[in-house]
Amino acid sequence: MNGIGGNDPIASMYKREAMPVSRRAWLRAAGLGFGSLGLTTLLATDFFSQTANPLAPKSAHFAPRAKRVIFLFMHGGPSSIDTFDPKERLDRDHGKPLPIKRPLAFDRSDPGPLMKSPWTFRRGGKSGLPVSDLFPNVRECADDLCVIRSMVGEGVDHGAALLQTFTGTSTFIRPSLGSWTLYGLGTENRNLPGFIAIKPSLAHGGAKNWSSAFLPGAYQGTAIGHAGMKVEDISSEPIEYLVNKRLSGDEQRYELEMLRNVNRRHEALRGNDPQLEARIQAFELAFRMQTEAPEAFEIDKESEATKKLYGLDDPLTRDFAWQCLLARRLAERDVRFIQCTHSYKWDQHSELYNLHTQNAREVDKPIAGLLKDLKSRGLLQDTLVIWAGEFGRTPVSQGGDGRDHNPYGYTIWMAGGGVKGGFAYGATDEIGYHAVEDRMHIHDFHATALHLLGLDHERLTYNYNGRNFRLTDVAGVVARKILA
């Protein structure tokens, strides 16, 4: 097969059109196939990794408080006033009309009356943070929680709210928080993806919520299964699909060389193609993952005490327990950003009591197990754990025993990674509808998360279509009051 030069028509096209020589074109000219590069990176020098590997570790803008993120996403929108934001006025005025003009709502029908929480709030830990009886196990970790009661977004529907939560915008396709993190910091484990989404939802934006969008494809999230799959479908043979038992390493390398030759001609005809670039890098990473991924996914090797701590032994909690325990195993292997999704269960327009109770039972013990396990292993101090939905829910009833969407004042919490533990930040009004104190817009949330990772959100930019883009667009203020 002809190389670059001689009678090779591809070489002639480069010469005739005087095309600039890209990094990848130079590598082709040097005779290095992408399959070879996938193997070579295992033995590469620091110099090579810094110049040729887009995922090589990068220096933060300043000293980071967190090295990695575990994002626990409650898809559907849990009710803040029933979980972490108690409201005495709702107890007092239960059944009375809404005392304010209702803002834009998802459900346009007349709002029901004020509805008190059916759960009792109790204080946890030395800090005395109030947590409802929906989360008795998480309440044991109250002294590690930084509860943010003043979140604000724009999306009143799930699709817009999810996109804004993960990408900063509710109207455009933009890189996700995980992709920006990986772009800014790289990864310290070259044999595992730097950004992993465990059982993500395919609804309300799907892959856009862990996409790299216009960032290079190397920074996109790698999905492990999806929300419609059972844990058994993923974990019975957890990594068999990554390990090629049919071919030896040399044979796989030969296959990748042949694939590289096809991609080389395809790329020359299409020019700079981000999708093709992402596919090539995915092949390279998949080749490397065979050395480390199997062991990372072997959850059955955990002790029985650890499995019980997470609730892996209980059919009710098994699904999210598996996600949280896998997240811990990936975190200790230096995966930079990990998303776990409890999907799609928290959208209680009716049957609030029955369904929120069921949902919380599925995640309460696994989340507490994760926090306790990270802390006992010394990982919590440099792991930022985020618990959030796409919005909260209204203080008025819907359909008698449900609540509508509320993006105007809702609660998330963070733990570890340099935030104050046992601390409540911000406040909503007396009925829990609007944030009124220390409002934290989603842009502020993103700016703060990046700050904890050592990244200045105003400096973390990427030039695309003639302008510099950033996760926080032209807004975002770091919430310094929550920093430990």
Backbone hydrogen bonds, N-H to C=O, Kabsch-Sander energy under -0.5 kcal/mol:
donor,donor_aa,acceptor,acceptor_aa,energy
8,D,5,G,-1.8
12,S,8,D,-2.1
13,M,9,P,-2.1
14,Y,10,I,-2.1
15,K,11,A,-2.3
16,R,12,S,-3.0
17,E,13,M,-2.5
18,A,14,Y,-0.7
19,M,14,Y,-1.4
22,S,20,P,-0.7
26,W,22,S,-2.5
27,L,23,R,-2.0
28,R,24,R,-2.1
29,A,25,A,-2.5
30,A,26,W,-1.7
31,G,28,R,-2.0
32,L,27,L,-2.3
33,G,31,G,-0.7
37,L,33,G,-2.2
38,G,34,F,-2.3
39,L,35,G,-1.5
40,T,36,S,-3.5
41,T,37,L,-2.3
42,L,39,L,-1.5
43,L,40,T,-1.8
44,A,40,T,-0.5
49,S,45,T,-2.4
50,Q,46,D,-2.1
51,T,47,F,-1.6
52,A,48,F,-2.6
53,N,49,S,-1.3
56,A,53,N,-1.7
58,K,185,L,-2.4
61,H,454,G,-2.0
62,F,454,G,-1.4
65,R,452,L,-2.2
66,A,452,L,-2.7
67,K,382,D,-3.1
68,R,382,D,-1.2
69,V,336,R,-2.1
70,I,384,L,-2.5
71,F,338,I,-3.2
72,L,70,I,-0.6
72,L,386,I,-3.9
73,F,71,F,-0.8
73,F,340,C,-3.2
74,M,72,L,-0.5
74,M,388,A,-2.9
75,H,73,F,-1.0
75,H,342,H,-1.4
77,G,74,M,-1.4
80,S,78,P,-0.6
82,D,79,S,-1.0
83,T,80,S,-1.5
84,F,80,S,-1.4
85,D,80,S,-2.0
91,D,87,K,-1.0
92,R,88,E,-2.2
93,D,89,R,-3.3
95,G,114,L,-2.8
96,K,93,D,-2.5
108,R,106,F,-0.6
112,G,397,S,-1.3
114,L,96,K,-3.4
115,M,395,P,-2.8
122,R,131,V,-2.3
124,G,129,L,-2.0
128,G,124,G,-1.3
129,L,124,G,-1.0
131,V,122,R,-2.7
132,S,83,T,-2.6
133,D,120,T,-1.7
135,F,132,S,-1.9
139,R,135,F,-2.0
140,E,136,P,-0.7
140,E,137,N,-0.7
141,C,138,V,-2.0
142,A,139,R,-1.7
144,D,141,C,-2.4
145,L,141,C,-0.5
145,L,142,A,-1.3
146,C,414,M,-3.1
147,V,145,L,-0.6
147,V,423,F,-2.5
148,I,146,C,-0.6
148,I,412,I,-2.7
149,R,147,V,-0.7
149,R,425,Y,-2.8
151,M,410,Y,-2.5
152,V,440,M,-1.8
153,G,407,P,-2.7
161,A,157,D,-2.2
162,L,158,H,-3.1
163,L,159,G,-2.1
164,Q,160,A,-2.2
165,T,161,A,-2.4
166,F,162,L,-2.3
167,T,163,L,-3.1
168,G,163,L,-0.6
168,G,164,Q,-1.6
169,T,163,L,-0.7
174,R,172,F,-0.7
176,S,211,S,-2.4
177,L,166,F,-2.7
180,W,176,S,-2.6
181,T,177,L,-2.2
182,L,178,G,-2.2
183,Y,179,S,-2.6
184,G,180,W,-2.3
185,L,181,T,-2.1
186,G,182,L,-2.6
187,T,55,L,-2.9
188,E,334,D,-0.8
190,R,188,E,-0.6
192,L,189,N,-0.8
196,I,337,F,-2.5
197,A,222,T,-2.3
198,I,196,I,-0.6
198,I,339,Q,-3.5
199,K,197,A,-0.6
199,K,224,I,-2.8
206,G,203,A,-1.3
208,K,205,G,-2.3
209,N,206,G,-2.1
210,W,207,A,-1.7
211,S,208,K,-0.7
215,L,212,S,-2.9
219,Y,216,P,-2.1
220,Q,217,G,-1.6
221,G,210,W,-2.8
222,T,195,F,-2.5
223,A,221,G,-0.6
224,I,197,A,-2.9
225,G,223,A,-0.7
227,A,200,P,-2.5
229,M,226,H,-2.1
233,D,230,K,-0.8
234,I,230,K,-1.0
234,I,231,V,-0.9
235,S,231,V,-3.6
236,S,232,E,-1.7
240,E,237,E,-1.1
242,L,239,I,-2.0
243,V,239,I,-1.2
244,N,242,L,-0.7
245,K,243,V,-1.2
252,Q,248,S,-2.6
253,R,249,G,-2.3
254,Y,250,D,-2.1
255,E,251,E,-2.3
256,L,252,Q,-2.5
257,E,253,R,-1.9
258,M,254,Y,-2.1
259,L,255,E,-2.5
260,R,256,L,-2.4
261,N,257,E,-1.8
262,V,258,M,-1.6
263,N,259,L,-2.8
264,R,260,R,-2.5
265,R,261,N,-1.5
266,H,262,V,-2.3
267,E,263,N,-3.1
268,A,264,R,-1.8
269,L,265,R,-1.5
270,R,266,H,-1.7
271,G,267,E,-2.4
273,D,271,G,-0.8
277,E,273,D,-2.5
278,A,274,P,-2.6
279,R,275,Q,-2.1
280,I,276,L,-2.5
281,Q,277,E,-2.4
282,A,278,A,-2.1
283,F,279,R,-1.9
284,E,280,I,-2.0
285,L,281,Q,-2.5
286,A,282,A,-2.7
287,F,283,F,-1.9
288,R,284,E,-1.7
289,M,285,L,-2.6
290,Q,286,A,-0.7
290,Q,287,F,-0.6
291,T,288,R,-1.8
292,E,289,M,-1.1
293,A,289,M,-2.9
296,A,292,E,-1.5
297,F,293,A,-1.6
298,E,295,E,-1.2
299,I,297,F,-2.0
301,K,298,E,-1.4
302,E,299,I,-2.3
307,K,303,S,-2.3
308,K,304,E,-2.3
309,L,305,A,-2.1
310,Y,306,T,-1.7
311,G,307,K,-1.1
312,L,307,K,-2.9
314,D,311,G,-1.4
317,T,314,D,-0.7
318,R,314,D,-1.7
321,A,317,T,-2.5
322,W,318,R,-2.6
323,Q,319,D,-1.6
324,C,320,F,-2.7
325,L,321,A,-2.7
326,L,322,W,-2.3
327,A,323,Q,-2.3
328,R,324,C,-2.0
329,R,325,L,-2.1
330,L,326,L,-2.4
331,A,327,A,-2.5
332,E,328,R,-2.3
333,R,330,L,-0.6
334,D,331,A,-1.8
335,V,330,L,-2.3
337,F,194,G,-2.0
338,I,69,V,-2.4
339,Q,196,I,-2.5
340,C,71,F,-3.0
341,T,198,I,-1.0
342,H,73,F,-2.9
343,S,341,T,-0.8
345,K,75,H,-1.2
345,K,342,H,-0.6
346,W,75,H,-2.0
348,Q,346,W,-1.5
349,H,347,D,-1.5
352,L,401,D,-3.1
355,L,351,E,-2.5
356,H,352,L,-2.5
357,T,353,Y,-1.6
358,Q,354,N,-1.8
359,N,355,L,-2.8
360,A,356,H,-2.6
361,R,357,T,-1.9
362,E,358,Q,-1.4
363,V,359,N,-1.0
363,V,360,A,-0.5
364,D,360,A,-2.9
367,I,363,V,-2.5
368,A,364,D,-2.2
369,G,365,K,-2.7
370,L,366,P,-2.3
371,L,367,I,-2.3
372,K,368,A,-2.6
373,D,369,G,-2.6
374,L,370,L,-2.9
375,K,371,L,-2.1
376,S,372,K,-2.3
377,R,373,D,-1.6
378,G,375,K,-1.3
379,L,374,L,-2.7
380,L,374,L,-1.2
382,D,379,L,-1.0
383,T,380,L,-1.0
384,L,68,R,-2.7
385,V,383,T,-0.8
385,V,415,A,-2.8
386,I,70,I,-2.6
386,I,384,L,-0.5
387,W,413,W,-2.9
388,A,72,L,-2.1
392,G,406,N,-2.6
394,T,404,D,-2.0
397,S,113,P,-2.6
398,Q,402,G,-2.2
401,D,398,Q,-0.7
402,G,398,Q,-1.0
403,R,348,Q,-2.5
406,N,392,G,-1.9
410,Y,151,M,-1.5
412,I,148,I,-2.0
413,W,387,W,-2.1
414,M,146,C,-2.1
415,A,385,V,-1.9
416,G,144,D,-0.7
417,G,380,L,-2.1
419,V,416,G,-1.7
420,K,482,I,-2.8
422,G,142,A,-0.9
422,G,145,L,-0.8
423,F,145,L,-2.0
425,Y,147,V,-3.2
427,A,437,E,-1.7
429,D,434,H,-2.2
432,G,429,D,-1.2
435,A,408,Y,-2.4
436,V,427,A,-2.6
437,E,427,A,-1.8
440,M,150,S,-3.0
441,H,439,R,-0.6
442,I,152,V,-1.5
444,D,441,H,-0.6
445,F,441,H,-2.3
446,H,442,I,-2.5
447,A,443,H,-2.4
448,T,444,D,-2.5
449,A,445,F,-2.5
450,L,446,H,-2.6
451,H,447,A,-2.0
452,L,448,T,-2.2
453,L,449,A,-1.0
454,G,451,H,-1.8
455,L,450,L,-2.9
457,H,455,L,-0.7
459,R,456,D,-1.4
460,L,456,D,-1.7
461,T,459,R,-1.6
462,Y,469,F,-2.0
464,Y,462,Y,-0.5
464,Y,467,R,-2.8
467,R,464,Y,-1.4
469,F,462,Y,-2.7
469,F,467,R,-0.5
473,D,470,R,-1.5
475,A,472,T,-2.5
480,R,478,V,-1.6
482,I,479,A,-1.5
483,L,480,R,-1.2
484,A,418,G,-2.9
